[in-house]
Amino acid sequence: MEHLFALPNGLSISGMSRFETRVLYHEVFESDAYWKHGLRLRPGEIVLDVGANIGMFALGVAARFPGVVVHAFEPMPRVYEALVENARRCDLARIETHAHGLSKALGVETFTFDPNFTFMASSHLEELARLLRGRASLRDWREAVVEDLRITGVYGNGALSPLLRTAVTNTPASMLVAGAMTIRRALAVQKVMAPVKTLASVVKELSVPGIGLLKVDVEGAELDVLHGLDAESWPLIHRVVAEVHDVDGRVERIRDLMESHGLEVLVEQEPRPLKKLLSMYLVYGHRS
């Protein structure tokens, strides 16, 4: 069930938990990660938000560039309800919501969904956990988690539940979430079947004349999303920002793919200690 939370900037937002909402707020409104390298969007330009979750990025891009048109894609039904509510409240831009994911082919995929960590929902989460396993010691994970909670502002504002605070302090190995995010006492992972489309089909369906920004944050499914573009839709993309887990050479493969379609590419490792342990990078693409 979603709840209404007050954000530090005065906005109220529907979210799944105070913890998640605070982390997402930091990533969009307090960090400049998404807004680097001269990003400018004019009113009417189209933004595709792939992996929208509750819509924090959509609200962030609306606040920075009023008048843009955001198409936000979220396949998890419970999270989608919060996304719809947040889009309805936004008066700075038009946010259109879509209750499906994006992949390399039309169909239905099985997503791993944890109600406690909805921003990690992915059709590739188990593969990602397997590839990341053994990359750091338990002590390294704990220190990175605690530092991440400090950086994102979760400590000190009531966003960290007593249960999670205890889990972080005790750090039992069985409580590492999917080899990735944090530690907790209860693993409530679900398997959720959800429809997926391709970016190429979406571009045609929406009659998109151009894409000012394509944002991708899909926890290991980045290549599948980009492989859903075709020769006709790639030239429509002016900018890309994608969060990528660099396992199996994924960052280099995505760089090569973008460059092969005429984008200039920059790659930066995410600075937060936890994201470094997770081998997370931001890949920026720009068409001159």
N, C-alpha and C positions, 0 to 999 in steps of 0.2 A: 504494500500500500504506500502511495506517495504522501508526503507531508509538505506543508508550506514552511519555508525557512527564509529568514531575513539575511540578506547578504551585507557585507561591510560597506558597499557602495549605496545602500539604501533600497535596493531592489528586493522584492520578494519573489521566491521561485519555488516551484513544486519539485521535490527531490525524493529520492528513495531513503536517504539517511543524512543526518547532519554531517557525518564524517565524509561521505562521498561528495556532498555538495560543496564542502569547504575545499577539498582537494581540487575539484573541477574549477571552482572559482579562482584558486591560485593560478592554475595552469592557463586560464583564459584572460583574467583581469589583472593579475599581479605580475605575471611573467610576460616577457615580450617574444616568447618562442614562436608564436604563430604570425607575428606581425613584422618580422625582420625583412631586410634586404629590399627596402623601398616599396613595400606593398601599398598600393593605392587602388581603391575601388570607387567608381563613380555611381551615382544614383541610377538604378535600373540594371546595373550589372548583375550577373547571375553567379551565385555561390552554391556549389554542391557540397553538402556536409555529410560525408559518408562515415557512419559510426557516430550518430548525433547524440546518443544517450538522451539525457533530459533536455538537451538544447542549450547548454551553457555556451558552446562555441557560437551557435547561431545568434544568441543574445549578445555575445561579445563583438561579433562582426557587425551586427546592427548598430551597436553603440558607437563603434569607431567609424563606420561608413553608413550613415543613415540613408535610407532610400534604396539599398540593395535588395535583391530578391534572393532569398535563401530557400533551397530545397533540402530538407533535412530527412535523412533515411535512418530508421531505427527498427530492427526486426523483432525485438523483445516486447511482447504485448504489455507487460506491466510498466516497463520503462516508457513505452510509446505513449501511454496515457499521460504521464507527466510532461513529455515533450509537447503533446497537443495543447495542454493547459498553458505551458510557458509560451508557446507560439501565439496563443490567443491573447495573452496579456501584452505582447510586444507591440508598441505603437511607433517604433523607429524604422521598421522595415517589414516587408511582407515575408513571413516564414510559412512555407508550404510543407506539410509533413507527409511522409510516406511510410507506411507500415510494412516495410520489407527491407531485406539486406541487398547488397550488391556482390556479385561474384563473376566468375568467368563464363558462366552459362546460366540460362533460365532454369528454374527448378525449385526444389525444396532442399534445404540443408539442415543438419542437426547442429545446434549451437549448445555449447556448455555455458550454463547460466547460473551464477551464484547470487542470490538475492542480497547478500551482504556486500558484494563487490560487483555491481552490475556493469561498471565501466570496463570490466574484463571479459564480458560475454563475447564469445568468438566460436566460429566453426573450426578453428585451428588451435584451440587452447591446449588440448592434451599433447598435440605434437610439439607445441612451443615449450611446454613444461618439460617434455622429454629431452629436447635439445639443450635446454638451459641447465638441466640437472647436473650437479657437481661442479658448477662454475665458481662457487665460493663456499667458505666455511659457514657454519651456523652462526658463529660470532660475527662474521662479516655481514650476514643477512640482518641480524638483530641491530647492529650499529647503523646500518644503512636505513632500516625501517624507522628507528628512533629519530635519526637526523632528518629523514623525509617528513615525518610528522611535524617536526619543528619548523622546517622550511615552509611547508604548506599552511602553517598556522593552525593545525589541528590541535596541538597542545595549547592549553591555556584559554580556550574559548568555549569549552564544553562540547566540542565536536567529537572527542574521543570517548567512547563509552567505557564505563568501568571494566566491562568484560574484555574489551580490546586492550585497555591499558594493562590489565593483569597479564594478558596473553603476551604482549610485547615484553613485559618484564621477565616472565618465566621462560619464554622462547622454547617450548618443546618442538623437536624436529618435525613431528607429525602435523604441526599446525602451519607450516609454510603453505601458502595458498598457491596451488598450481605451479610450484617452483618459482613464483613470481612476486605477488604483491605484498602480503603481510602474513601475520600469524594470528590464529584465532582458535577458540575452543570448539567450535561446531562447524562442520563442513556440510553445507546445505546445497550442494551442487545439484542442478537439475539438467536434464536433457530436453531441449525445446526445439521442435520442428518449426521452421519458419521459411516463408517464400523468399527467393532471391531473384533478382533480375540482373542484367548486365548494364553497364554504363551506356553502351551503345544503344541499347533498347530504350533506356530512359531518355537519352538525348532526342531520339526520334519521337517518342511518346509525348514529350513535353514541347516539341518543336523549338528546342534551345538553339538560338542563333550564335551563341558564344558563351564560354565559361570563364568568367573573370578569375575565379579561384576554385580549385578542387582541393578540398581538405579530406584526408583519409586517416582514420584512426580506428583500426579494426583488429588489433591484437593478433597479429600473425597472418592475416588473410590479405595483406597489402597487394601481393602479386596477383592474386585471383581477381581483386577489384580492378587493377590496371589492365589485366589481360581481357577484361570485359569491354575494353575500348576497341574500336575498329579503325580502319584507315580513314574513314570519313569523319569520325568523331575526334580523333587525336588533334587535328589542326585547330579545332574549336577551343582548345584549352590554352589559356594564357599563363596561368600560374598553378602550381601544385605545391602543397605542403603535406607531407606524409610522415607519420610516425612509424618507424620501421624497427623491428627486432632483428639485429644482424646475426642471424643464425644461418648456417649453410650458404654463406656468401650473399645473403638476401639484399643487403644495401648495394653491393656492386651490381647485382642483376637488375635492380630497380633503376640505378643510375644509367646503366647501359640501355635499358628500355626507353627511358625518358629521352636520352640523348639521341637515340635512333629515330625519335619522332620530332626532333628539332628543338628540344628544350635545353637551355643551359642549366646545369645542375650544380648545386652546392650541398655538401653534407656536413652536418655538425652533430657531435655526440651530445646527448642531453646531459646537463651539468649535475642534476641531482644525484646523490650517491646511489640511491636505490635504482634509478634508471640506468646508471652506469653498470651496476651489477647485472641488470637485465639486458645489457647490450642494446640499449635503445638509442636510436639516432633520429634526427629530423632531416628529411630529404626535401630540399627546396628546388622546384623547377620553374623556369621563367622563359617565356618565348619573347625574343627580341623583336 
